[in-house]
Amino acid sequence: MHGLIESQHIYDLKDKIIELAPAEGQRPLGIFKDKYAEEMNFPTLFYGNACDDDMTNRFSYQKIVQLELLQASGDFQYHTTNFFFKTMRIIIDKVLSCIWVRIRKGQLKGRKILAKDVKYRANLEKLLKCDIGYIDFKNIRISSDHLEQIRKNIFAMIRQLGPPTFFVTFTSAEHRWKPLVDTLVTLFRNKENKNAIDILEDDDIDYLIRKYPVTCSQYYRHRINAIKRLISQDTTFFGKISNYYFVTKFQNRGTEHEHGLLWIENAPIYGKESNSEIEKFLDNYITCNTDHLEPYVPKLHKHHHTKSCKK
């Protein structure tokens, strides 16, 4: 499994594949159903030792993953291949759990699901097209039902509160955060470093970010939570926020960013108040003047139109 994940081409596996036949009368066990699959696939992380039975009985697999990633040695947070293994196993466990919940309920628009409903292909396709087959997946982030639930929540807030005042986006800038870079250098060299961002090249910072993804993710989450508390308590940024809604998304490179809708108290509403009132309100919080900003900020935040902008 380890070699299968790390290989880029199928031709690289021709000398690594080992064919195993299950015992007579037995069925092969799925890799995510094998109790010791992770220990056997990643021997350099577990050193041939299985996870303690007391821990597996007391904690869920997701909680065990959190404990492993946050342990002091840091062995697990360096191994990105193991990240994907854990992620896939958590998602599959959630999907199976949702399936068993639906089977136990066994209801389809008030009618019980019988064996004959799934025995024939026509009935099965009809069942799969029904929302009842997927409604339990709304707690799984990658599912369409999860996105639909977000859309419903936003529409409900707009109906109750009116149109939002501001749409904001918060993204990560690991290369520019001095405390984060100093922390990464301290972890790498095992001694405290300050102002390391001034002497390191971009390639060196890229290497540290790839080496310590868990630390970067934790720092980003703490910083985003601090920003949310700041704009909620300090009215100088957006005014007095009466309500808000944030959604976390991930870029292709794996970094997090936030999209948010802010409802500001006593904000003028487009179409009801005059344009001069709206302009006066916006001038208090939005400006195009970049003289007071750090030199790198305009460069990073200046938008350049591409063909995707005109779709």
N, C-alpha and C positions, 0 to 999 in steps of 0.2 A: 504493500500500500504506500509506503514511504517513497519508494522509487517511482511508483505510478503517478503520484501527485507532482513530484519535482520534475519529471521528464517533460520536455517540450514537444517531442514528436513521438509517434507510435513506433517509428523505426528504432528509437533509442531503447525500446523495451524488449527487443527480440532475444537478447541474451539474459534478461532479468525475469522473464515469465516462468513461473513454476506451476505446472498443472497438477491439481490435487483432485482426486475423485472421492466423493463422500462414501462412507461405509454402506454396505448393502442394506437396503430397506430404510435408509435415513435420508433426510433432506438437508441440503447445504444451508448453513446458518448465515444470515445477512451480516455484513461487517459491523453495522451499527447495533445489531442485536447480540453480538458476542460480548460477554461480560468483560473479557480482557483484551478486546480488540485494540484499544488505544495503547495499552502497555506493550503489546507485541509489535505494534506498528512504529512506536517511537521508543526504542530501548535506550537511546541516549538521554532521555528525559526521566525515565523511571528506573533505570539501572537494574532491570530485571525483577523489580519488586511490584507486586500488585497493590492497588489502592486498598487501604484498610477497610475491612468489612464494617467495622463500627461507624466509620465516616459515611460509607455508602448507605447505611441504614438510617442514619440520623439526618443527612442532608440530601437535597435533590442534586441531580447532576449539574444543573446550572449554578448552584451555590458552590459546589466543589470546584467548578471552573473558575469562579471568582476568587476563591481562596488560593488556587494554584497560580493564577496570574499575579496576585498581589503578595506572594511570599517573598521574603527578604533576599533569597538567593537570586531571584530573577531569571531562572533557567527557562521558565515557560514563556515569559513575555518576549524573549528573543526569538522564539521559534514560530515564524509566521505560518509555516505549513501546518503546525499543530493548531493554530488559530482556526484555519478553515475546517479542519477535521472536527474541532469542538463545535463550531458554528453549524455545520451541516448536521451533526448529531442532535443538537438542541432543536433545530428546525424540524427535523424528522420526528423527534419525540413529541413536539407540539402538534404536528399534523396527525400522528397516530392517536394522540390523546383526543383531538377533536373528532376524529373518525369514530372512536369508541363511544364518545358522548352521544354522537348522532345515532349510532346503532342502538344504544340503550334507550334513547328516547323513541326511536322507531316510528316517528310520525311524519307524514307527508301531507300537509294541508288538511289535517284532521283525520287522515286515513293511515292505518298502520301499514308499514312496509313489510311485505311478505317475500318469501323466497322466489316466488314466480315473477315478482316485479323486477328482479335483477337477473333472472335466469336467461331471459331472451334479450337479444341485442337491442331490439327496438325499444323495449321497456327501459333498458339500462340507459340508452342515449336520451330518452325522455327524462329520466330521473336526473342525469348529469346536467341537463339544460335548466333544471329548476334551481332557484336560489337556495332552496333548503339543503342542497348538497354542499354548499360552500359557506353558508351563513356563520358556521362555527369557526371559520378561519379569521374572523375579524381581529383577533388578538395577535395574529402573526403579521409582523411588520411588512413582509414582502408580498402579502396577498392583496388581491384587488379589493376584497371586502374591508381590509384595514383602511385603504385609501378612500373607499366609499364612506366609511364611518367618519373619517376626517372631514370629507366634503359636507356631510350632513350636519356635523357639529358647527362648521363655519357658517353654513346657510342658516342654521337655527339662530346663531348669534346675530347675524345680519338682520334677520326678521325681527328679533327682539330689541336690538340696540341701534339699528340703523347702519349705514355704511361706515366702515372704519376710516379713521383719519389718516393714519400713516401705514405704509407697507415698508418694513425694514428687513435687512439681511445682515446677519452677523456671520463672518467667516473666520477661519484660522489663519494666522500669519506666523508660523513657527520660526521662520528665519529672522523675524524682526522682534521677537519677544526675548529680551535680554535675560529675565529670570529663568525662562525655560532653557535657553541655550547654556547658561551657567550651570543649571542643574544637570543637563545631559553630559557636559564636560566633566562635572564632578563625579558622576556615576562611572564614566568611562575611565578616568584617571585615578579614581578612588582617593581624590583629595579635592579640597574646596578650590574653586576657581571663580574669579570675578572679571567682568568685562571681557569674557572670552569671545563675544560676538564681534568685537572690534579687530581681532587678530585672526579669526578663522575664515577660510574660504567657503564659498557656497557649497562646494562639493563635500567639504568636511561636515558642514551642518546637515546636508542631505544624508550622509552616512549615519550620523547620530540619530536623526529622526527615524530612519529605517530600523536602526538597532534597538531603539527604545519606544516602540509604538504605544505601549500601554501608558508609559509616563506622559507622553505627548497628549494622549486622549484624556487622561485624568486632569492634566493642567488646563486643557481647553475647556472641559466641563466645569471646573471650578471657576475659570475666568468668565465663562458665559453666565453662570449663575450669579456671579458678582455683578456683572453688567445689568442683568435683569433686576436685581435688587436696587441697584443705583438709579436706574431710570424710573423705577416705581416710587422711590422715596424722594428723589431730587427733581423738582419741576423745571429746572433750567434747561433740560435736554429736549423734552417733548411736551412739556406741560404736565398737568395732573392726569395720569392714566387711570381711567375708570375700569377698563377691561382690556384684556389682551389674549391673543392665541398664537402659540408658537409651534412650529413643526420642524423636526430635525431631519436633515437629509445628508447623504454622503456623496462626495464627488467620486469620479472614477479612480483617483489615486488613493481613495480611502479616507480622506479627511472630512470631518463633520462641518456642517454649516447650518444656520438657523434662518428660517423665514418666519416673519411675525406680522400680525395685524394689531394695531394699537388704536383703541378708542379713547379720544382725549375729551375731557370734560369741558363743556361750553365751547367746543370747536365749531366754527361756521360750517354749514352744510352746503355743498355745491348744488346749485339749482334753486336754493331758498334764499341765501344771503347774496349780496352783491359781490362782484368780482373784486372790488377794492377792499372789502372786508376780508375776503379770503387771502388776497395778496398781503395785506397787513399782518394777518395771523401767520402765514407761512414765512414771512421775512424774519420773524422772531426765532425760528428754529432751523431754517434751511438757507444756505448761502452757496454761491459759486466762487467765492473768494478763497483762494488757497494760500494766501501769504502767511497765515499764522500756523500752517500745518508743517509737519516734518517733510523734508524734501522727497522722501520715498512715497509718501501717501498719495499725492496726485498721480504719480506714475502707476500705482497699483489700482487705483480706483477710477481711472479714466477709461470710459467705455469706447471700444472701437467696433463699429458695425460690421457684421459679416452677413453672408447670405442667409444664415439661419434666423437673423433678426427680422427678415422681411417675409417669413413664411405666413 
